[in-house]
Structures are given as C-alpha cells and as structure tokens.
Amino acid sequence: MKKILIAFSAIVLVSACTTNAVTGRKGINLVSNASIFPQSFAQYKEVIGSAKVETGTTNAKLVQTIGERIKYAADKYYAEKGISSQLDGYEWEFKLLQANEINAWCMPGGKVAVYTGILPITQNANGLAVVMGHEIGHALANHSAEQMSQQYGMSVLGSVVGSAAGNASWGTAFEKYYPVVGQVGLLSYSRKMELDADLTGLYLMAMAGYDPSAAIPFWERMSQAGSGEQVEFLSTHPSDATRIQKIKEALPTALQYYNASPYKGK
C-alpha cells in the first residue's frame, strides 16, 4: 500500500507540474483556476466595496492605463506562444485605493489594487509599471495556487488514494491560506516566487512599453522606505541585493522587449 501511495503521489506531482510561460520557472499546481477564481473575485468585491476607490483622477487613470497595457502585452505574448487558453477565466480589474499604506496586490484571476501610499515611491509611470507588473506576474504564474498546493497538497495526497484531488475543498483552502478580507494579509510568497514575479513583471512591463530600467531605482527606493517604517509591500515582497542583482542580469532581455514594443515612448 505504501508503494502504491508513493507511486500515485509521484504521478500526481508530475501531472501537476506547471511552467511560467514568461520566465520558464517550473512549479507544482494541484489547483485549477476554476476552483479558486470565484473565491478570489468574491473577496476582491468585498475589499473594494469597503475601500475608498479613487476614480477620475490622473493617478487613477494611470493605474488603469498601465494595467490595460500590461494585460494586452500578456495577451499578445501568450497568443504568440499558442497558449492563450492559460488566460481563460481571468477577469482583470485595476483599482487605485485611497490609503496611506505602501502596498499593492493582485488576487488570483487578475484583480489588482494599488494604494495611493505607494505612489510617492513609484514616482512615475515606469515606477508604477514595476509594481503592477510584479503583482500581475504573481497572478499569471498562479503563485497563490502553487503556494496553496504546497501547504495543502500533503493533506490532499494523504487521503488521495480513493478520490484524488477532486474532493479537496479548495474554497476552504483559499479562505485559510489567502485571508484578504479583514486585514488584506496577502500570501507571503517564497523567495523563488518573488524573483519569478520580478522577472515576469519586468518582461511584461517592457513589452507594454515601460522602461524596465526603472525597476532598479524603484526597488532601491523601496528598500530605503522599508528601513524607516513598516511597509506592507516589503513584508511580503522582500527587497534585497539578490533581487536587484537578478533584475540587473535580466535587463538586457527586458530591454530587447522594450525596444520592440509598439508602445515605447507613448
């Protein structure tokens, strides 16, 4: 029986292997988007319903424009790779929330929120594109589902012999591991996922016509901001020398995307 369970678990893990279409990073995902997107959308609606959403201002329009351009870049890239079906079910929204917190996030399925408190650090469209690209990168790479799979998967595999993952309550898992409502305590991703989101966002912002060179000074400013106060964006997105070094290494590729972008200079 033990050998059967081990073999079955290996099959499940192999079949659940996923690859980030932008960076090539491989991960494990036992959760379908259809299983967690409804919970994500419901929680986003609840958060937005109780927040002060800024509309009609220059900054609100900028958040919308950057989001739409990065979404378009992702759509085009995935279409060129012949994998547009991976974006099925995404329902993108881009909101600017009036709050002093230095923070931004994107929930599974493309629900993005940027807090006005981070705008003095982003400074301009390129800096804001770094933030939004990073968060959109998490969503496109399904990092929340991957982390849920890591945290919840062992219990699923422990009882999986008769029923596989079909009977797992991913709605319950989502509520447990993604407690947004109440405290907006988004998942603290692993360092590998963070770097993956950095590079995904870097490439996508470049494809959307935003200068990826802005990523380095932005993260330097974030690091300085984090040294003097508690910054929510840094509590789940650590900024360090490794992150900046990886971005520097990826810049030549990102600049190629940027120079080829029809949006460059617009």
C-alpha positions as a printed NumPy array, in Angstrom:
array([[  0.   ,   0.   ,   0.   ],
       [  2.827,   2.377,   0.867],
       [  4.469,   1.781,  -2.5  ],
       [  1.156,   2.408,  -4.268],
       [  0.699,   5.702,  -2.408],
       [  4.233,   6.818,  -3.234],
       [  3.784,   5.937,  -6.889],
       [  0.409,   7.637,  -7.038],
       [  1.761,  10.742,  -5.352],
       [  4.61 ,  10.883,  -7.855],
       [  2.138,  10.676, -10.752],
       [  0.022,  13.459,  -9.257],
       [  3.042,  15.697,  -8.732],
       [  4.379,  15.117, -12.239],
       [  0.983,  15.77 , -13.819],
       [  0.643,  18.933, -11.712],
       [  3.939,  20.408, -12.904],
       [  3.499,  23.853, -14.428],
       [  5.805,  26.249, -16.266],
       [  5.73 ,  30.035, -16.186],
       [  5.271,  30.98 , -19.831],
       [  7.31 ,  34.17 , -19.417],
       [ 10.288,  33.039, -17.31 ],
       [ 10.316,  29.272, -17.758],
       [ 10.273,  28.623, -13.995],
       [  8.657,  25.306, -13.099],
       [  6.326,  24.763, -10.169],
       [  3.639,  22.471,  -8.791],
       [ -0.045,  23.347,  -9.022],
       [ -2.734,  20.976,  -7.789],
       [ -5.443,  23.629,  -8.027],
       [ -7.44 ,  24.682, -11.074],
       [ -8.183,  28.33 , -11.708],
       [-11.863,  27.458, -11.833],
       [-11.576,  26.255,  -8.244],
       [-10.162,  29.426,  -6.722],
       [-11.106,  32.29 ,  -9.035],
       [-14.702,  32.524,  -7.718],
       [-13.447,  32.897,  -4.134],
       [-10.874,  35.435,  -5.287],
       [-13.442,  37.513,  -7.148],
       [-15.822,  37.461,  -4.199],
       [-13.121,  38.593,  -1.783],
       [-11.95 ,  41.332,  -4.133],
       [-15.506,  42.618,  -4.421],
       [-15.803,  42.703,  -0.644],
       [-12.489,  44.535,  -0.202],
       [-13.27 ,  47.087,  -2.914],
       [-16.759,  47.579,  -1.539],
       [-15.391,  48.73 ,   1.809],
       [-12.441,  50.735,   0.43 ],
       [-12.118,  54.302,  -0.805],
       [-11.676,  53.763,  -4.53 ],
       [-10.172,  56.753,  -6.333],
       [-11.697,  57.373,  -9.737],
       [-11.363,  60.005, -12.432],
       [ -8.028,  61.387, -11.216],
       [ -4.781,  61.404, -13.143],
       [ -3.365,  58.675, -10.894],
       [ -6.476,  56.502, -11.163],
       [ -6.377,  56.777, -14.957],
       [ -2.661,  55.932, -14.915],
       [ -3.291,  52.763, -12.9  ],
       [ -5.981,  51.765, -15.41 ],
       [ -3.819,  52.529, -18.434],
       [ -0.774,  50.669, -17.13 ],
       [ -2.89 ,  47.68 , -16.17 ],
       [ -4.565,  47.51 , -19.558],
       [ -1.28 ,  47.838, -21.425],
       [  0.378,  45.075, -19.403],
       [ -2.721,  42.89 , -19.852],
       [ -2.586,  43.497, -23.607],
       [  1.119,  42.639, -23.651],
       [  0.42 ,  39.398, -21.801],
       [ -2.464,  38.52 , -24.131],
       [ -0.271,  39.115, -27.178],
       [  2.669,  37.164, -25.764],
       [  0.527,  34.179, -24.772],
       [ -1.197,  34.224, -28.175],
       [  2.158,  34.183, -29.97 ],
       [  3.155,  31.173, -27.845],
       [ -0.128,  29.435, -28.702],
       [ -1.172,  29.214, -25.056],
       [ -3.955,  31.79 , -24.8  ],
       [ -6.114,  29.167, -23.097],
       [ -3.963,  29.618, -19.97 ],
       [ -5.597,  33.035, -19.56 ],
       [ -9.139,  31.664, -19.615],
       [-11.176,  32.832, -16.662],
       [ -9.108,  35.923, -15.864],
       [-11.276,  38.985, -15.225],
       [ -8.923,  41.929, -14.96 ],
       [ -9.665,  44.962, -12.82 ],
       [ -7.285,  47.759, -11.851],
       [ -8.252,  49.936,  -8.874],
       [ -6.485,  52.755,  -7.052],
       [ -7.393,  52.766,  -3.355],
       [ -7.018,  55.812,  -1.116],
       [ -4.882,  54.514,   1.728],
       [ -1.592,  55.519,   3.32 ],
       [ -0.15 ,  52.007,   3.243],
       [  2.786,  51.456,   0.926],
       [  1.239,  48.475,  -0.764],
       [ -0.221,  46.893,  -3.903],
       [ -1.545,  43.431,  -4.696],
       [ -3.163,  41.271,  -7.337],
       [ -5.544,  38.493,  -6.428],
       [ -5.874,  35.26 ,  -8.425],
       [ -7.672,  35.889, -11.682],
       [ -6.375,  39.421, -12.231],
       [ -7.918,  41.61 ,  -9.529],
       [ -5.396,  44.404,  -8.923],
       [ -5.33 ,  47.073,  -6.222],
       [ -2.753,  49.839,  -5.813],
       [ -2.678,  52.006,  -2.685],
       [ -2.054,  55.735,  -3.016],
       [  0.595,  55.38 ,  -0.291],
       [  2.974,  53.72 ,  -2.724],
       [  2.758,  56.452,  -5.382],
       [  5.428,  58.73 ,  -3.846],
       [  7.836,  55.805,  -4.216],
       [  6.808,  54.757,  -7.725],
       [  7.151,  58.444,  -8.73 ],
       [  6.11 ,  57.975, -12.36 ],
       [  4.503,  55.626, -14.881],
       [  7.621,  53.451, -15.198],
       [  7.908,  53.003, -11.445],
       [  4.21 ,  52.178, -11.164],
       [  4.572,  49.676, -14.016],
       [  7.265,  47.896, -11.979],
       [  4.807,  47.459,  -9.113],
       [  1.844,  46.445, -11.23 ],
       [  3.93 ,  44.179, -13.458],
       [  5.256,  42.386, -10.386],
       [  1.778,  41.817,  -8.983],
       [  0.317,  40.797, -12.328],
       [  3.288,  38.425, -12.639],
       [  2.205,  36.657,  -9.453],
       [ -1.303,  36.22 , -10.856],
       [ -0.203,  34.975, -14.28 ],
       [  2.224,  32.491, -12.741],
       [ -0.512,  31.24 , -10.389],
       [  1.783,  31.644,  -7.402],
       [ -1.13 ,  31.697,  -4.975],
       [ -2.34 ,  28.339,  -6.286],
       [  1.199,  26.991,  -6.166],
       [  1.647,  28.009,  -2.562],
       [ -1.764,  26.626,  -1.656],
       [ -0.71 ,  23.384,  -3.32 ],
       [  2.479,  23.279,  -1.267],
       [  0.694,  23.987,   2.005],
       [ -2.437,  21.983,   1.381],
       [ -1.218,  19.327,  -1.014],
       [  0.206,  16.943,   1.555],
       [ -3.151,  16.597,   3.271],
       [ -4.774,  16.047,  -0.105],
       [ -2.232,  13.405,  -1.084],
       [ -2.643,  11.79 ,   2.313],
       [ -6.24 ,  10.986,   1.521],
       [ -5.962,  10.882,  -2.226],
       [ -5.823,   7.134,  -2.95 ],
       [ -9.539,   6.781,  -3.386],
       [-10.555,  10.196,  -4.612],
       [ -7.502,  12.14 ,  -5.895],
       [ -7.772,  15.893,  -5.512],
       [-11.343,  16.051,  -6.724],
       [-12.835,  16.064,  -3.241],
       [-10.452,  18.65 ,  -1.809],
       [-12.234,  21.768,  -0.618],
       [-10.184,  24.407,  -2.397],
       [-12.681,  27.031,  -1.344],
       [-11.835,  26.245,   2.273],
       [ -8.142,  26.175,   1.458],
       [ -8.399,  29.539,  -0.248],
       [-10.02 ,  31.09 ,   2.805],
       [ -7.347,  29.564,   5.041],
       [ -4.274,  30.441,   3.018],
       [ -5.404,  33.652,   1.327],
       [ -7.061,  35.713,   4.1  ],
       [ -7.51 ,  39.008,   2.275],
       [-10.749,  40.212,   3.811],
       [-10.336,  41.899,   7.173],
       [ -6.597,  42.524,   7.104],
       [ -5.534,  42.287,   3.462],
       [ -2.912,  39.821,   4.656],
       [ -1.856,  38.504,   1.299],
       [  0.309,  35.457,   0.874],
       [  3.939,  35.783,   1.812],
       [  5.459,  34.174,  -1.244],
       [  8.705,  32.263,  -1.236],
       [ 11.842,  33.974,  -2.478],
       [ 11.801,  31.91 ,  -5.68 ],
       [  8.253,  33.046,  -6.425],
       [  9.215,  36.637,  -5.663],
       [ 12.098,  36.565,  -8.105],
       [  9.831,  34.87 , -10.638],
       [  7.274,  37.677, -10.271],
       [ 10.053,  40.274, -10.543],
       [ 11.225,  38.891, -13.877],
       [  7.718,  38.234, -15.216],
       [  6.737,  41.791, -14.384],
       [  9.98 ,  43.185, -15.791],
       [  9.452,  41.494, -19.147],
       [  5.742,  42.322, -19.358],
       [  6.191,  45.999, -18.472],
       [  8.868,  46.169, -21.163],
       [  6.538,  44.551, -23.706],
       [  3.942,  47.151, -22.704],
       [  6.374,  49.981, -23.49 ],
       [  7.512,  50.903, -19.985],
       [ 11.236,  51.268, -19.369],
       [ 12.41 ,  48.21 , -17.357],
       [ 15.497,  50.124, -16.233],
       [ 13.192,  51.84 , -13.739],
       [ 12.993,  48.629, -11.709],
       [ 16.394,  49.044, -10.059],
       [ 15.915,  52.577,  -8.662],
       [ 12.362,  51.663,  -7.646],
       [ 13.489,  48.716,  -5.511],
       [ 16.268,  50.849,  -4.072],
       [ 13.665,  53.422,  -3.02 ],
       [ 11.502,  50.669,  -1.57 ],
       [ 14.441,  49.394,   0.428],
       [ 15.068,  52.876,   1.832],
       [ 11.39 ,  53.283,   2.697],
       [ 11.394,  49.95 ,   4.474],
       [ 14.328,  50.913,   6.674],
       [ 12.334,  53.636,   8.399],
       [  8.853,  52.164,   8.74 ],
       [  6.803,  49.012,   8.357],
       [  5.928,  48.657,   4.699],
       [  3.278,  46.106,   3.774],
       [  4.643,  45.756,   0.263],
       [  8.009,  44.73 ,   1.697],
       [  6.554,  42.442,   4.355],
       [  5.513,  40.029,   1.617],
       [  7.942,  41.201,  -1.072],
       [ 11.418,  41.41 ,   0.449],
       [ 13.819,  43.755,  -1.278],
       [ 17.487,  42.863,  -1.121],
       [ 20.731,  42.793,  -3.057],
       [ 19.847,  39.44 ,  -4.615],
       [ 16.63 ,  40.817,  -6.079],
       [ 18.364,  43.835,  -7.589],
       [ 21.2  ,  41.699,  -8.942],
       [ 18.736,  39.327, -10.641],
       [ 16.96 ,  42.284, -12.203],
       [ 20.276,  43.638, -13.497],
       [ 21.016,  40.262, -15.06 ],
       [ 17.604,  40.206, -16.74 ],
       [ 17.719,  43.784, -18.015],
       [ 19.358,  43.031, -21.403],
       [ 16.484,  40.7  , -22.313],
       [ 13.906,  43.109, -20.898],
       [ 15.376,  45.972, -22.927],
       [ 15.027,  43.896, -26.082],
       [ 11.313,  43.548, -25.357],
       [ 11.129,  47.273, -24.604],
       [ 12.865,  48.337, -27.802],
       [ 10.496,  46.124, -29.827],
       [  7.351,  47.372, -28.088],
       [  4.895,  49.392, -30.209],
       [  4.1  ,  51.341, -27.025],
       [  7.671,  52.546, -26.45 ],
       [  7.729,  56.282, -25.881],
       [  3.948,  56.57 , -25.583]])
